[in-house]
Amino acid sequence: MNYTNFNYNINYYANIKDNKIIGSGARLLNEDILNIPITAEIAKNIQNYKFVAPDKIIPKTEDEIQVEKAKEERERLNNLTMTKRVLWLQLKELGITYQQLKDLIATNEDAQAEWDLCENLKRDNPLLDIMGAKLNVTPEQIDNMFKIANGEIRVKEENKELEAEETEPVAEDAEDEN
């Protein structure tokens, strides 16, 4: 038997606070939250809808959905961390020496304090982009360093797979040669 979270015989409500949808459900929330009746289908996909005062729930545009996804991804990336050692090892892969890194850090008091006093670096630190620019490392490359450090992407394994796909000879059917 297949069970779903949405029973089409129950009334659903979009829960509105400060002119934003904060959730949906089959029950009314307290009186400081506006509760607007919606269909079960809308309740299942409430993240794709928005509130329009005084009492409408309408679909978001594709652009609005993409902007929200980009914002959520930026927030997620900004919360990633890595150790200083891992940062240096990744910079080394880009051809940046430890001495270059130390020399650059020494030119900025805030960067020096971060390096000396912090064990982990958080992606949302604006110094990373400033120092990265001086090392010709783009914000996208810095994002990828954090993704690698957190196990989200594996550059070397992907490269091996790509090389294997590119260099692997095409197998020919032995019967065609006879």
N, CA, C and O of each residue as an XYZ file, in Angstrom:
712
protein
N       0.843     -1.178      0.000
C       0.000      0.000      0.000
C       0.890      1.244      0.000
O       1.864      1.309      0.749
N       0.567      2.205     -0.816
C       1.362      3.421     -0.943
C       0.769      4.534     -0.082
O      -0.391      4.907     -0.254
N       1.564      5.057      0.839
C       1.110      6.139      1.705
C       1.745      7.441      1.252
O       2.913      7.466      0.865
N       0.984      8.512      1.299
C       1.521      9.829      0.986
C       1.276     10.754      2.158
O       0.451     10.465      3.024
N       1.987     11.859      2.185
C       1.821     12.841      3.255
C       0.599     13.720      3.031
O       0.189     14.439      3.943
N       0.022     13.682      1.868
C      -1.065     14.593      1.542
C      -2.349     13.845      1.299
O      -2.438     13.025      0.385
N      -3.350     14.127      2.119
C      -4.665     13.531      1.999
C      -5.551     14.556      1.294
O      -5.730     15.666      1.794
N      -6.096     14.197      0.160
C      -6.864     15.152     -0.632
C      -8.218     15.492     -0.011
O      -8.921     16.361     -0.525
N      -8.601     14.826      1.087
C      -9.857     15.132      1.765
C      -9.678     16.125      2.907
O     -10.658     16.506      3.546
N      -8.471     16.542      3.171
C      -8.175     17.464      4.267
C      -7.949     18.859      3.691
O      -7.408     19.002      2.594
N      -8.358     19.869      4.420
C      -8.072     21.244      4.017
C      -6.626     21.581      4.372
O      -6.141     21.241      5.451
N      -5.955     22.249      3.452
C      -4.578     22.673      3.682
C      -4.530     24.188      3.743
O      -5.378     24.880      3.180
N      -3.514     24.688      4.444
C      -3.360     26.123      4.616
C      -1.922     26.525      4.347
O      -0.978     25.835      4.731
N      -1.781     27.663      3.676
C      -0.473     28.295      3.567
C      -0.360     29.208      4.773
O      -1.268     29.987      5.061
N       0.747     29.108      5.466
C       0.967     29.892      6.672
C       1.821     31.105      6.310
O       2.950     30.963      5.840
N       1.265     32.308      6.536
C       1.893     33.555      6.108
C       2.289     34.378      7.328
O       1.481     34.586      8.234
N       3.528     34.841      7.348
C       3.982     35.751      8.402
C       4.901     36.775      7.751
O       5.767     36.425      6.950
N       4.707     38.033      8.100
C       5.497     39.127      7.526
C       5.465     39.094      5.993
O       6.481     39.320      5.335
N       4.296     38.810      5.445
C       4.062     38.759      3.995
C       4.892     37.708      3.269
O       5.148     37.843      2.073
N       5.316     36.665      3.976
C       6.056     35.570      3.355
C       5.443     34.254      3.774
O       4.951     34.110      4.893
N       5.476     33.284      2.852
C       5.014     31.945      3.176
C       6.062     31.306      4.070
O       7.230     31.210      3.693
N       5.652     30.873      5.245
C       6.594     30.226      6.159
C       6.367     28.727      6.236
O       7.113     28.018      6.913
N       5.354     28.244      5.554
C       5.082     26.815      5.547
C       3.665     26.526      5.099
O       2.923     27.424      4.702
N       3.310     25.273      5.171
C       1.950     24.868      4.847
C       1.616     23.653      5.678
O       2.508     22.951      6.155
N       0.334     23.404      5.850
C      -0.060     22.251      6.636
C      -1.560     22.083      6.679
O      -2.310     22.860      6.088
N      -1.982     21.056      7.389
C      -3.393     20.717      7.464
C      -4.065     21.319      8.685
O      -5.220     21.009      8.974
N      -3.358     22.171      9.397
C      -3.975     22.785     10.567
C      -3.716     24.289     10.565
O      -2.746     24.778      9.986
N      -4.599     24.983     11.218
C      -4.444     26.426     11.374
C      -3.418     26.697     12.459
O      -3.427     26.049     13.506
N      -2.542     27.646     12.213
C      -1.575     28.039     13.230
C      -2.138     29.201     14.035
O      -3.242     29.669     13.757
N      -1.407     29.662     15.006
C      -1.922     30.704     15.905
C      -2.335     31.964     15.150
O      -2.031     32.130     13.969
N      -3.030     32.842     15.858
C      -3.674     33.981     15.204
C      -2.723     35.045     14.662
O      -3.152     35.868     13.853
N      -1.439     35.067     15.072
C      -0.536     36.061     14.505
C       0.015     35.616     13.148
O       0.820     36.316     12.534
N      -0.427     34.454     12.695
C      -0.030     33.942     11.385
C      -1.275     33.848     10.514
O      -2.280     33.261     10.915
N      -1.202     34.431      9.319
C      -2.299     34.361      8.365
C      -2.339     32.956      7.773
O      -1.313     32.441      7.330
N      -3.502     32.342      7.764
C      -3.685     30.996      7.217
C      -4.644     31.071      6.035
O      -5.824     31.383      6.200
N      -4.129     30.783      4.846
C      -4.929     30.865      3.629
C      -5.190     29.448      3.115
O      -4.249     28.672      2.948
N      -6.449     29.102      2.864
C      -6.745     27.763      2.332
C      -6.086     27.564      0.962
O      -6.111     28.453      0.111
N      -5.501     26.385      0.771
C      -4.854     26.027     -0.499
C      -5.191     24.580     -0.823
O      -5.731     23.849      0.008
N      -4.863     24.182     -2.048
C      -5.081     22.794     -2.455
C      -3.932     21.918     -1.960
O      -2.863     22.416     -1.605
N      -4.165     20.635     -1.943
C      -3.116     19.689     -1.561
C      -1.935     19.779     -2.526
O      -0.783     19.661     -2.107
N      -2.214     19.988     -3.813
C      -1.145     20.095     -4.813
C      -0.233     21.278     -4.523
O       0.989     21.156     -4.611
N      -0.820     22.427     -4.178
C      -0.015     23.602     -3.827
C       0.767     23.315     -2.547
O       1.938     23.679     -2.445
N       0.133     22.666     -1.571
C       0.804     22.357     -0.305
C       2.044     21.494     -0.538
O       3.058     21.674      0.137
N       1.968     20.558     -1.488
C       3.115     19.688     -1.782
C       4.279     20.467     -2.381
O       5.435     20.079     -2.212
N       3.989     21.550     -3.071
C       5.025     22.327     -3.766
C       5.044     23.777     -3.298
O       5.278     24.686     -4.095
N       4.803     23.994     -2.022
C       4.653     25.357     -1.502
C       5.877     26.222     -1.774
O       5.746     27.441     -1.888
N       7.071     25.623     -1.882
C       8.284     26.404     -2.145
C       8.238     27.088     -3.508
O       9.015     28.009     -3.759
N       7.344     26.653     -4.387
C       7.236     27.253     -5.719
C       6.123     28.297     -5.816
O       5.730     28.697     -6.911
N       5.623     28.730     -4.667
C       4.540     29.717     -4.623
C       4.945     30.892     -3.756
O       5.855     30.800     -2.933
N       4.239     32.011     -3.963
C       4.491     33.189     -3.143
C       3.161     33.808     -2.734
O       2.124     33.581     -3.356
N       3.226     34.588     -1.680
C       2.055     35.261     -1.148
C       1.957     36.648     -1.764
O       2.951     37.368     -1.857
N       0.740     37.019     -2.187
C       0.463     38.361     -2.681
C      -0.675     38.902     -1.824
O      -1.773     38.347     -1.805
N      -0.396     39.993     -1.117
C      -1.406     40.573     -0.209
C      -2.655     40.956     -1.002
O      -2.517     41.355     -2.158
N      -3.836     40.861     -0.462
C      -4.094     40.521      0.933
C      -4.261     39.029      1.197
O      -4.103     38.588      2.335
N      -4.583     38.226      0.147
C      -4.893     36.824      0.460
C      -4.704     35.870     -0.712
O      -5.472     34.918     -0.857
N      -3.707     36.102     -1.544
C      -3.508     35.236     -2.706
C      -2.189     34.483     -2.616
O      -1.188     35.000     -2.119
N      -2.212     33.275     -3.100
C      -1.021     32.448     -3.258
C      -0.897     32.202     -4.757
O      -1.790     31.618     -5.370
N       0.218     32.653     -5.350
C       0.408     32.490     -6.794
C       1.748     31.815     -7.062
O       2.656     31.875     -6.233
N       1.870     31.169     -8.229
C       3.151     30.526     -8.555
C       4.259     31.569     -8.741
O       4.028     32.664     -9.252
N       5.462     31.193     -8.311
C       6.631     32.029     -8.570
C       7.024     31.853    -10.032
O       6.746     30.820    -10.640
N       7.671     32.867    -10.585
C       8.191     32.733    -11.946
C       9.443     31.854    -11.906
O      10.046     31.660    -10.851
N       9.815     31.338    -13.045
C      11.032     30.523    -13.132
C      12.250     31.333    -12.691
O      13.142     30.801    -12.031
N      12.292     32.624    -13.055
C      13.400     33.488    -12.626
C      13.446     33.614    -11.112
O      14.524     33.550    -10.520
N      12.291     33.793    -10.476
C      12.249     33.901     -9.012
C      12.750     32.617     -8.356
O      13.477     32.663     -7.363
N      12.364     31.486     -8.910
C      12.802     30.202     -8.368
C      14.315     30.057     -8.509
O      14.988     29.609     -7.581
N      14.849     30.436     -9.672
C      16.296     30.335     -9.900
C      17.079     31.272     -8.986
O      18.131     30.896     -8.469
N      16.573     32.488     -8.784
C      17.236     33.446     -7.886
C      17.261     32.882     -6.464
O      18.281     32.966     -5.779
N      16.145     32.313     -6.024
C      16.094     31.713     -4.678
C      17.063     30.556     -4.551
O      17.748     30.431     -3.536
N      17.131     29.706     -5.566
C      18.061     28.570     -5.525
C      19.506     29.051     -5.464
O      20.320     28.495     -4.727
N      19.823     30.088     -6.242
C      21.187     30.637     -6.225
C      21.514     31.224     -4.849
O      22.619     31.043     -4.338
N      20.563     31.914     -4.267
C      20.763     32.501     -2.937
C      20.971     31.400     -1.891
O      21.857     31.506     -1.043
N      20.157     30.351     -1.952
C      20.298     29.233     -1.020
C      21.653     28.549     -1.188
O      22.285     28.177     -0.199
N      22.103     28.381     -2.434
C      23.403     27.762     -2.685
C      24.529     28.639     -2.151
O      25.489     28.128     -1.575
N      24.422     29.959     -2.337
C      25.439     30.875     -1.814
C      25.498     30.786     -0.293
O      26.584     30.746      0.285
N      24.328     30.754      0.361
C      24.285     30.630      1.819
C      24.905     29.306      2.269
O      25.625     29.257      3.266
N      24.623     28.245      1.533
C      25.186     26.936      1.866
C      26.700     26.952      1.733
O      27.416     26.491      2.623
N      27.186     27.488      0.611
C      28.630     27.562      0.399
C      29.309     28.420      1.464
O      30.385     28.073      1.950
N      28.688     29.529      1.821
C      29.277     30.436      2.803
C      29.457     29.789      4.168
O      30.263     30.264      4.968
N      28.737     28.731      4.450
C      28.859     28.039      5.731
C      29.893     26.918      5.720
O      30.161     26.317      6.760
N      30.478     26.628      4.555
C      31.511     25.593      4.487
C      32.794     26.086      5.138
O      33.097     27.279      5.114
N      33.539     25.159      5.717
C      34.823     25.493      6.344
C      35.910     24.551      5.841
O      35.635     23.490      5.281
N      37.157     24.975      6.061
C      38.304     24.105      5.812
C      39.455     24.575      6.684
O      39.484     25.720      7.135
N      40.392     23.686      6.912
C      41.562     24.065      7.697
C      42.509     24.890      6.834
O      42.433     24.873      5.605
N      43.394     25.605      7.499
C      44.391     26.398      6.777
C      45.318     25.483      5.978
O      45.754     25.835      4.882
N      45.612     24.319      6.526
C      46.491     23.372      5.834
C      45.861     22.921      4.512
O      46.529     22.868      3.480
N      44.577     22.602      4.562
C      43.892     22.161      3.347
C      43.874     23.293      2.320
O      44.057     23.052      1.126
N      43.654     24.523      2.777
C      43.712     25.667      1.855
C      45.069     25.726      1.184
O      45.154     25.851     -0.038
N      46.126     25.637      1.965
C      47.453     25.718      1.372
C      47.698     24.580      0.393
O      48.252     24.806     -0.683
N      47.299     23.363      0.742
C      47.495     22.231     -0.168
C      46.767     22.452     -1.493
O      47.269     22.075     -2.553
N      45.591     23.061     -1.431
C      44.860     23.318     -2.670
C      45.500     24.457     -3.461
O      45.536     24.416     -4.691
N      46.000     25.465     -2.764
C      46.721     26.538     -3.462
C      47.979     25.986     -4.119
O      48.348     26.402     -5.218
N      48.626     25.062     -3.454
C      49.823     24.412     -4.001
C      49.506     23.733     -5.333
O      50.303     23.770     -6.270
N      48.312     23.107     -5.397
C      47.878     22.467     -6.653
C      47.738     23.496     -7.784
O      47.853     23.152     -8.960
N      47.489     24.758     -7.416
C      47.374     25.827     -8.419
C      48.723     26.483     -8.717
O      48.795     27.448     -9.479
N      49.795     25.954     -8.111
C      51.128     26.482     -8.374
C      51.529     27.623     -7.454
O      52.495     28.329     -7.743
N      50.825     27.819     -6.371
C      51.145     28.886     -5.424
C      51.963     28.289     -4.286
O      51.545     27.322     -3.650
N      53.119     28.865     -4.038
C      53.993     28.325     -2.998
C      53.553     28.813     -1.626
O      52.822     29.794     -1.496
N      54.021     28.100     -0.608
C      53.719     28.496      0.767
C      54.340     29.861      1.066
O      53.759     30.671      1.789
N      55.513     30.106      0.510
C      56.169     31.401      0.732
C      55.348     32.537      0.118
O      55.228     33.604      0.720
N      54.787     32.324     -1.061
C      53.919     33.341     -1.676
C      52.711     33.613     -0.783
O      52.320     34.765     -0.595
N      52.128     32.561     -0.240
C      50.977     32.710      0.637
C      51.366     33.487      1.890
O      50.673     34.431      2.269
N      52.463     33.106      2.535
C      52.912     33.791      3.744
C      53.226     35.259      3.467
O      52.869     36.134      4.255
N      53.902     35.529      2.333
C      54.240     36.913      1.982
C      52.975     37.752      1.796
O      52.918     38.899      2.240
N      51.960     37.181      1.140
C      50.713     37.900      0.927
C      49.984     38.146      2.251
O      49.481     39.243      2.495
N      49.932     37.141      3.082
C      49.276     37.293      4.389
C      49.952     38.384      5.208
O      49.281     39.142      5.908
N      51.277     38.466      5.124
C      52.036     39.454      5.892
C      51.719     40.888      5.474
O      52.004     41.825      6.220
N      51.132     41.070      4.290
C      50.828     42.432      3.816
C      49.497     42.962      4.335
O      49.166     44.128      4.119
N      48.720     42.101      5.028
C      47.386     42.494      5.471
C      47.212     42.087      6.940
O      47.219     40.900      7.269
N      47.059     43.075      7.805
C      46.963     42.793      9.243
C      45.777     41.888      9.579
O      45.902     40.986     10.408
N      44.625     42.125      8.938
C      43.454     41.277      9.194
C      43.707     39.833      8.755
O      43.334     38.887      9.448
N      44.344     39.682      7.597
C      44.656     38.341      7.111
C      45.655     37.666      8.050
O      45.544     36.471      8.323
N      46.619     38.425      8.540
C      47.603     37.875      9.477
C      46.913     37.389     10.752
O      47.212     36.303     11.249
N      45.991     38.196     11.276
C      45.265     37.802     12.491
C      44.428     36.550     12.237
O      44.410     35.634     13.059
N      43.738     36.513     11.098
C      42.936     35.320     10.762
C      43.837     34.085     10.716
O      43.512     33.050     11.298
N      44.952     34.200     10.029
C      45.851     33.067      9.852
C      46.427     32.613     11.193
O      46.541     31.415     11.454
N      46.787     33.574     12.037
C      47.400     33.230     13.317
C      46.402     32.735     14.357
O      46.731     31.863     15.161
N      45.199     33.276     14.352
C      44.257     33.012     15.432
C      43.181     31.978     15.107
O      42.544     31.456     16.022
N      42.970     31.679     13.864
C      41.899     30.752     13.482
C      42.472     29.408     13.056
O      43.518     29.331     12.411
N      41.770     28.366     13.430
C      42.156     27.029     13.007
C      41.492     26.683     11.672
O      42.105     26.081     10.790
N      40.215     27.084     11.549
C      39.446     26.813     10.336
C      39.079     28.126      9.653
O      38.906     29.161     10.298
N      38.967     28.052      8.344
C      38.534     29.201      7.557
C      37.114     28.939      7.072
O      36.794     27.833      6.637
N      36.277     29.945      7.146
C      34.906     29.833      6.687
C      34.776     30.561      5.355
O      35.351     31.634      5.173
N      34.028     29.983      4.430
C      33.936     30.521      3.068
C      33.399     31.944      3.031
O      33.749     32.694      2.120
N      32.574     32.340      3.972
C      31.989     33.679      3.907
C      32.955     34.791      4.313
O      32.574     35.961      4.314
N      34.179     34.451      4.651
C      35.159     35.464      5.029
C      35.581     36.248      3.780
O      36.162     35.670      2.861
N      35.294     37.559      3.735
C      35.621     38.348      2.544
C      37.124     38.428      2.261
O      37.525     38.698      1.129
N      37.944     38.202      3.264
C      39.394     38.211      3.048
C      39.826     37.138      2.047
O      40.805     37.316      1.323
N      39.094     36.030      2.012
C      39.459     34.965      1.073
C      39.379     35.447     -0.367
O      40.264     35.149     -1.169
N      38.334     36.186     -0.703
C      38.213     36.694     -2.074
C      39.247     37.783     -2.355
O      39.803     37.851     -3.450
N      39.497     38.629     -1.366
C      40.488     39.700     -1.538
C      41.875     39.102     -1.760
O      42.576     39.473     -2.701
N      42.263     38.181     -0.890
C      43.584     37.553     -1.012
C      43.644     36.667     -2.257
O      44.668     36.607     -2.938
N      42.536     35.980     -2.546
C      42.493     35.144     -3.744
C      42.739     35.956     -5.002
O      43.471     35.521     -5.891
N      42.129     37.143     -5.084
C      42.312     38.000     -6.261
C      43.781     38.368     -6.438
O      44.278     38.438     -7.561
N      44.471     38.600     -5.327
C      45.902     38.944     -5.402
C      46.750     37.763     -5.842
O      47.870     37.938     -6.322
N      46.214     36.560     -5.677
C      46.910     35.347     -6.117
C      46.368     34.829     -7.451
O      46.731     33.738     -7.891
N      45.499     35.616     -8.093
C      44.845     35.223     -9.347
C      43.994     33.968     -9.190
O      43.941     33.122    -10.083
N      43.330     33.859     -8.040
C      42.399     32.760     -7.775
C      41.000     33.367     -7.753
O      40.729     34.288     -6.983
N      40.120     32.853     -8.592
C      38.773     33.415     -8.718
C      37.880     32.964     -7.560
O      38.164     31.953     -6.917
N      36.803     33.706     -7.292
C      35.838     33.260     -6.275
C      35.274     31.871     -6.576
O      35.012     31.102     -5.652
N      35.084     31.542     -7.845
C      34.581     30.217     -8.212
C      35.598     29.137     -7.844
O      35.224     28.057     -7.387
N      36.888     29.432     -8.044
C      37.916     28.473     -7.656
C      37.938     28.298     -6.138
O      38.131     27.189     -5.640
N      37.741     29.385     -5.414
C      37.702     29.299     -3.952
C      36.497     28.468     -3.519
O      36.610     27.629     -2.625
N      35.349     28.697     -4.145
C      34.161     27.874     -3.850
C      34.484     26.396     -4.046
O      34.154     25.560     -3.204
N      35.130     26.085     -5.159
C      35.464     24.689     -5.458
C      36.444     24.116     -4.450
O      36.364     22.935     -4.112
N      37.370     24.939     -3.962
C      38.298     24.470     -2.928
C      37.524     24.034     -1.685
O      37.823     23.000     -1.087
N      36.536     24.825     -1.308
C      35.725     24.475     -0.141
C      34.889     23.230     -0.419
O      34.714     22.394      0.467
N      34.373     23.097     -1.635
C      33.610     21.896     -1.981
C      34.503     20.660     -1.921
O      34.090     19.613     -1.422
N      35.720     20.785     -2.427
C      36.670     19.675     -2.375
C      36.989     19.345     -0.924
O      36.982     18.177     -0.535
N      37.270     20.369     -0.120
C      37.620     20.159      1.290
C      36.499     19.485      2.065
O      36.755     18.790      3.048
N      35.267     19.682      1.633
C      34.116     19.100      2.311
C      33.593     17.843      1.627
O      32.506     17.360      1.947
N      34.373     17.314      0.680
C      34.024     16.059      0.034
C      32.885     16.136     -0.956
O      32.305     15.109     -1.309
N      32.550     17.335     -1.413
C      31.440     17.480     -2.353
C      31.850     17.200     -3.792
O      31.043     16.737     -4.598
N      33.093     17.480     -4.104
C      33.620     17.143     -5.432
C      35.009     16.545     -5.264
O      35.731     16.863     -4.319
N      35.359     15.691     -6.181
C      36.668     15.043     -6.155
C      37.317     15.264     -7.509
O      37.086     14.512     -8.456
N      38.116     16.285     -7.585
C      38.695     16.698     -8.859
C      39.569     15.615     -9.469
O      39.416     15.302    -10.650
N      40.472     15.039     -8.705
C      41.414     14.074     -9.275
C      40.709     12.832     -9.792
O      41.041     12.343    -10.872
N      39.738     12.309     -9.042
C      39.001     11.136     -9.502
C      38.217     11.451    -10.762
O      38.174     10.640    -11.687
N      37.586     12.643    -10.807
C      36.830     13.014    -12.002
C      37.764     13.109    -13.203
O      37.422     12.657    -14.296
N      38.951     13.701    -13.003
C      39.897     13.825    -14.112
C      40.334     12.453    -14.612
O      40.467     12.246    -15.818
N      40.559     11.508    -13.689
C      40.948     10.158    -14.098
C      39.845      9.523    -14.929
O      40.113      8.884    -15.947
N      38.602      9.702    -14.491
C      37.483      9.140    -15.248
C      37.405      9.764    -16.633
O      37.187      9.064    -17.622
N      37.583     11.082    -16.707
C      37.531     11.751    -18.002
C      38.663     11.264    -18.901
O      38.463     11.007    -20.088
N      39.856     11.141    -18.319
C      40.977     10.660    -19.111
C      40.714      9.242    -19.595
O      41.013      8.903    -20.741
N      40.150      8.409    -18.714
C      39.863      7.034    -19.101
C      38.853      6.998    -20.240
O      38.982      6.201    -21.169
N      37.838      7.876    -20.163
C      36.851      7.915    -21.231
C      37.471      8.395    -22.537
O      37.130      7.904    -23.612
N      38.373      9.346    -22.437
C      38.977      9.903    -23.647
C      40.012      8.976    -24.269
O      40.166      8.942    -25.490
N      40.730      8.212    -23.420
C      41.817      7.400    -23.947
C      41.445      5.941    -24.146
O      42.207      5.203    -24.770
N      40.298      5.497    -23.636
C      39.902      4.106    -23.747
C      39.547      3.777    -25.194
O      38.681      4.423    -25.783
N      40.212      2.774    -25.769
C      39.909      2.424    -27.168
C      38.517      1.817    -27.296
O      38.025      1.153    -26.384
N      37.910      2.053    -28.421
C      36.575      1.512    -28.686
C      36.724      0.025    -29.011
O      37.507     -0.350    -29.884
N      35.979     -0.805    -28.315
C      36.042     -2.255    -28.551
C      35.333     -2.586    -29.859
O      34.212     -2.144    -30.111
N      36.012     -3.371    -30.678
C      35.413     -3.777    -31.957
C      34.921     -5.202    -31.821
O      35.517     -6.014    -31.115
N      33.852     -5.491    -32.488
C      33.287     -6.832    -32.458
C      34.171     -7.757    -33.270
O      34.455     -7.489    -34.437
N      34.609     -8.855    -32.648
C      35.534     -9.797    -33.293
C      34.917    -10.412    -34.537
O      35.643    -10.743    -35.475
N      33.604    -10.575    -34.576
C      32.941    -11.175    -35.743
C      33.054    -10.289    -36.973
O      33.098    -10.789    -38.097
N      33.102     -8.950    -36.765
C      33.198     -8.034    -37.899
C      34.535     -8.160    -38.611
O      34.630     -7.863    -39.802
N      35.575     -8.600    -37.894
C      36.900     -8.706    -38.501
C      37.007     -9.954    -39.352
O      37.876    -10.008    -40.222
N      36.176    -10.952    -39.150
C      36.271    -12.204    -39.905
C      35.586    -12.155    -41.214
O      35.590    -13.141    -41.951
